[in-house]
């Protein structure tokens, strides 16, 4: 406790306060970046371990234990990036995803017409319980996913979307990738998330939706083949939607692209 009070007593000038604030900001930023991934548990575990180790080192004289911790620390620092490489890459991608300030807004009437076409097709598919997976590209490019599908590069229309996802058609078993008002490709294969889904009614399409949003800033709309329910995934999270929330979500997407 003496060391704690001694450290606090040194906060007598603005440099010390700034120093403490920056350290706090770094840890807060780490939690924000890793939120929703397995790495957040790692960060918490490391912090708890550091606190316990610091308390033991200050209160009890344990030379062998202190030596072990000092020796093991470099190995742990090397192992963390290897074990959690996907989560670390995802976190760093989030830093660079901020859209440019000079991005021009599209024509409002054209965007509303496009949204109406998409909502119409999704509602039609949901009513008939035809499974569908629509990926809306964000700032992060999805060229690798587009390349593994069937190139279309056509206008987004409700007729095209419903035809693609009609059961037993060659392109229905996969995802379509949209970039603004263009449908780039169909029958695309998406990466599946490693996380366990709490909702037992969510299947492979939902796992694929979460998986691609864990690795990019894409927006994904899912229509369940089993229940006909509509869901949306973004930033590794998935929620149920009704028609009004779907339209609002698409409005938000197209107003920011």
C-alpha positions as CSV (number, residue, x, y, z in Angstrom):
1,X,0.0,0.0,0.0
2,X,2.9,2.3,0.6
3,X,4.0,2.0,-3.0
4,X,0.5,2.8,-4.1
5,X,0.3,6.0,-2.0
6,X,3.8,6.9,-3.2
7,X,2.7,6.6,-6.8
8,X,-0.4,8.7,-6.2
9,X,1.6,11.4,-4.5
10,X,3.6,11.8,-7.7
11,X,0.5,13.0,-9.5
12,X,1.3,16.5,-8.6
13,X,1.8,17.9,-12.1
14,X,0.0,17.8,-15.4
15,X,2.6,15.5,-17.0
16,X,2.0,12.8,-14.5
17,X,-1.8,13.1,-14.9
18,X,-1.5,13.0,-18.6
19,X,0.8,9.9,-18.3
20,X,-1.9,8.1,-16.3
21,X,-4.7,9.2,-18.6
22,X,-2.9,7.9,-21.7
23,X,-2.3,4.5,-20.0
24,X,-6.0,4.4,-19.1
25,X,-6.9,5.3,-22.6
26,X,-4.8,2.6,-24.1
27,X,-6.4,-0.1,-22.0
28,X,-9.9,1.3,-22.7
29,X,-9.1,1.3,-26.5
30,X,-8.0,-2.3,-26.3
31,X,-11.3,-3.4,-24.7
32,X,-13.2,-1.4,-27.4
33,X,-11.2,-2.9,-30.2
34,X,-11.5,-6.5,-29.0
35,X,-15.1,-6.2,-27.8
36,X,-17.2,-9.1,-29.2
37,X,-14.2,-11.4,-29.8
38,X,-12.4,-14.1,-27.9
39,X,-9.5,-11.7,-27.4
40,X,-11.4,-9.6,-24.9
41,X,-11.3,-12.5,-22.4
42,X,-7.6,-12.7,-23.0
43,X,-7.1,-9.0,-22.3
44,X,-9.1,-9.3,-19.1
45,X,-7.2,-12.4,-18.0
46,X,-3.8,-10.7,-18.7
47,X,-4.9,-7.7,-16.6
48,X,-6.0,-9.9,-13.7
49,X,-2.8,-11.8,-13.9
50,X,-0.7,-8.7,-13.9
51,X,-2.6,-7.3,-10.9
52,X,-2.2,-10.5,-8.9
53,X,1.4,-10.8,-9.8
54,X,2.1,-7.2,-8.8
55,X,0.4,-7.7,-5.4
56,X,2.3,-10.9,-4.7
57,X,5.6,-9.3,-5.8
58,X,5.1,-6.3,-3.5
59,X,3.8,-8.1,-0.4
60,X,5.6,-11.5,-0.4
61,X,9.3,-12.3,-1.0
62,X,9.1,-15.1,-3.6
63,X,12.4,-15.2,-5.5
64,X,11.7,-18.4,-7.5
65,X,8.2,-17.3,-8.5
66,X,9.4,-13.9,-9.5
67,X,12.1,-15.5,-11.6
68,X,9.6,-17.8,-13.3
69,X,7.2,-14.9,-14.1
70,X,10.0,-12.8,-15.6
71,X,11.3,-15.7,-17.7
72,X,7.8,-16.6,-18.9
73,X,6.7,-13.1,-19.8
74,X,8.5,-12.9,-23.2
75,X,7.1,-16.3,-24.3
76,X,3.6,-15.2,-23.4
77,X,4.0,-12.0,-25.4
78,X,5.2,-14.0,-28.4
79,X,2.4,-16.6,-28.0
80,X,-0.5,-14.1,-27.8
81,X,-0.2,-12.8,-31.4
82,X,0.1,-16.3,-32.8
83,X,-2.9,-17.7,-30.9
84,X,-5.2,-14.7,-31.4
85,X,-4.0,-13.7,-34.9
86,X,-7.5,-13.4,-36.4
87,X,-8.8,-11.3,-33.5
88,X,-5.8,-9.0,-33.6
89,X,-6.1,-8.6,-37.3
90,X,-9.7,-7.8,-36.9
91,X,-9.0,-5.2,-34.3
92,X,-6.4,-3.5,-36.5
93,X,-8.8,-3.5,-39.4
94,X,-11.3,-1.6,-37.3
95,X,-8.8,1.2,-36.8
96,X,-8.6,1.7,-40.6
97,X,-12.2,1.4,-41.4
98,X,-13.3,5.0,-40.8
99,X,-14.9,6.3,-43.9
100,X,-13.3,9.3,-45.6
101,X,-14.7,12.6,-44.6
102,X,-15.0,13.7,-48.3
103,X,-17.2,10.7,-49.3
104,X,-20.0,12.0,-51.4
105,X,-23.6,11.0,-50.5
106,X,-25.5,9.3,-53.2
107,X,-28.8,10.4,-54.7
108,X,-31.5,10.1,-52.0
109,X,-34.3,9.2,-54.4
110,X,-32.1,6.5,-56.1
111,X,-31.1,5.1,-52.7
112,X,-34.8,4.9,-51.6
113,X,-35.7,3.1,-54.7
114,X,-32.9,0.7,-54.3
115,X,-33.8,0.0,-50.6
116,X,-37.4,-0.6,-51.6
117,X,-36.3,-3.2,-54.1
118,X,-34.1,-5.0,-51.5
119,X,-36.8,-4.9,-48.8
120,X,-39.4,-6.2,-51.2
121,X,-37.3,-9.2,-52.2
122,X,-36.3,-10.0,-48.6
123,X,-39.9,-9.9,-47.4
124,X,-40.9,-12.1,-50.3
125,X,-38.2,-14.6,-49.5
126,X,-39.0,-14.5,-45.7
127,X,-42.8,-15.1,-46.3
128,X,-41.9,-18.3,-48.3
129,X,-39.1,-19.3,-46.0
130,X,-36.5,-19.3,-48.8
131,X,-33.1,-19.0,-47.2
132,X,-31.0,-16.0,-48.3
133,X,-27.7,-14.3,-47.5
134,X,-27.0,-10.7,-48.7
135,X,-23.6,-9.1,-48.0
136,X,-23.4,-5.3,-48.3
137,X,-19.8,-4.3,-48.8
138,X,-18.4,-1.6,-46.6
139,X,-15.1,0.2,-46.6
140,X,-13.2,-3.1,-46.3
141,X,-13.0,-4.7,-49.7
142,X,-14.5,-8.2,-50.2
143,X,-12.6,-9.1,-53.4
144,X,-11.6,-12.5,-52.2
145,X,-15.2,-13.4,-51.4
146,X,-16.4,-12.0,-54.7
147,X,-13.8,-14.0,-56.6
148,X,-14.9,-17.3,-55.2
149,X,-18.5,-16.8,-56.4
150,X,-20.2,-16.5,-59.7
151,X,-19.7,-13.0,-61.2
152,X,-22.9,-11.1,-62.1
153,X,-22.2,-7.4,-61.9
154,X,-25.8,-6.4,-62.5
155,X,-28.3,-3.9,-61.2
156,X,-29.9,-4.7,-57.8
157,X,-33.5,-5.6,-58.4
158,X,-36.1,-7.6,-56.5
159,X,-36.5,-9.9,-59.4
160,X,-32.8,-10.7,-59.6
161,X,-32.5,-11.3,-55.9
162,X,-35.6,-13.6,-55.7
163,X,-34.5,-15.5,-58.7
164,X,-31.1,-16.2,-57.2
165,X,-32.4,-17.4,-53.9
166,X,-35.3,-19.5,-55.4
167,X,-34.8,-23.1,-54.1
168,X,-32.9,-25.5,-56.3
169,X,-31.5,-22.8,-58.6
170,X,-27.7,-23.1,-59.3
171,X,-26.9,-19.9,-57.3
172,X,-29.2,-20.1,-54.3
173,X,-26.8,-22.0,-52.0
174,X,-24.4,-19.2,-51.1
175,X,-24.3,-15.4,-50.5
176,X,-24.6,-12.5,-52.9
177,X,-22.3,-9.5,-52.5
178,X,-23.6,-6.0,-53.2
179,X,-21.6,-2.9,-53.6
180,X,-23.9,0.1,-53.5
181,X,-26.3,-0.4,-56.4
182,X,-24.5,-3.3,-58.0
183,X,-24.8,-7.0,-57.4
184,X,-21.2,-8.2,-57.8
185,X,-21.5,-11.9,-57.4
186,X,-23.7,-14.8,-56.2
187,X,-23.0,-18.3,-54.7
188,X,-20.2,-16.8,-52.7
189,X,-18.7,-18.8,-49.8
190,X,-18.3,-16.9,-46.5
191,X,-16.0,-17.7,-43.6
192,X,-17.8,-19.2,-40.6
193,X,-17.5,-17.9,-37.1
194,X,-15.9,-20.1,-34.5
195,X,-18.2,-18.8,-31.8
196,X,-21.1,-20.8,-30.4
197,X,-24.5,-19.3,-31.2
198,X,-26.8,-18.9,-28.3
199,X,-29.9,-19.3,-30.5
200,X,-30.4,-22.9,-31.5
201,X,-32.6,-21.8,-34.5
202,X,-29.6,-20.1,-36.1
203,X,-27.7,-22.2,-38.6
204,X,-24.9,-22.1,-41.1
205,X,-26.2,-19.0,-42.8
206,X,-26.1,-17.1,-39.5
207,X,-22.6,-18.4,-38.7
208,X,-21.4,-17.2,-42.1
209,X,-23.0,-13.8,-41.6
210,X,-21.2,-13.4,-38.3
211,X,-18.0,-14.8,-39.7
212,X,-17.7,-12.2,-42.5
213,X,-18.6,-9.3,-40.2
214,X,-15.9,-10.4,-37.8
215,X,-13.4,-9.9,-40.5
216,X,-14.8,-6.8,-42.3
217,X,-17.2,-3.9,-41.8
218,X,-19.8,-5.5,-44.1
219,X,-23.5,-5.5,-43.3
220,X,-25.2,-8.9,-43.8
221,X,-28.9,-9.7,-44.0
222,X,-30.0,-13.2,-43.4
223,X,-33.3,-14.9,-44.1
224,X,-33.7,-18.2,-42.3
225,X,-34.8,-21.2,-44.3
226,X,-36.2,-22.9,-41.2
227,X,-38.2,-20.0,-39.7
228,X,-38.4,-17.3,-42.3
229,X,-37.1,-14.8,-39.8
230,X,-34.9,-11.9,-40.9
231,X,-31.6,-11.1,-39.1
232,X,-28.8,-8.6,-39.6
233,X,-25.2,-9.0,-38.7
234,X,-22.5,-6.4,-38.3
235,X,-19.3,-6.2,-36.3
236,X,-19.6,-9.8,-35.3
237,X,-23.1,-9.3,-33.8
238,X,-26.4,-10.5,-35.1
239,X,-29.9,-9.4,-34.2
240,X,-33.5,-10.2,-35.4
241,X,-35.3,-7.6,-37.5
242,X,-38.8,-6.7,-38.6
243,X,-39.5,-4.8,-41.9
244,X,-39.3,-1.4,-40.3
245,X,-35.9,-2.0,-38.6
246,X,-34.7,-3.6,-41.8
247,X,-35.6,-0.5,-43.8
248,X,-34.0,1.8,-41.2
249,X,-30.8,-0.3,-41.2
250,X,-30.5,-0.1,-45.0
251,X,-31.2,3.6,-44.9
252,X,-28.3,4.0,-42.4
253,X,-26.1,1.9,-44.6
254,X,-26.8,3.7,-47.9
255,X,-26.6,7.1,-46.2
256,X,-23.1,6.4,-45.1
257,X,-21.7,5.0,-48.4
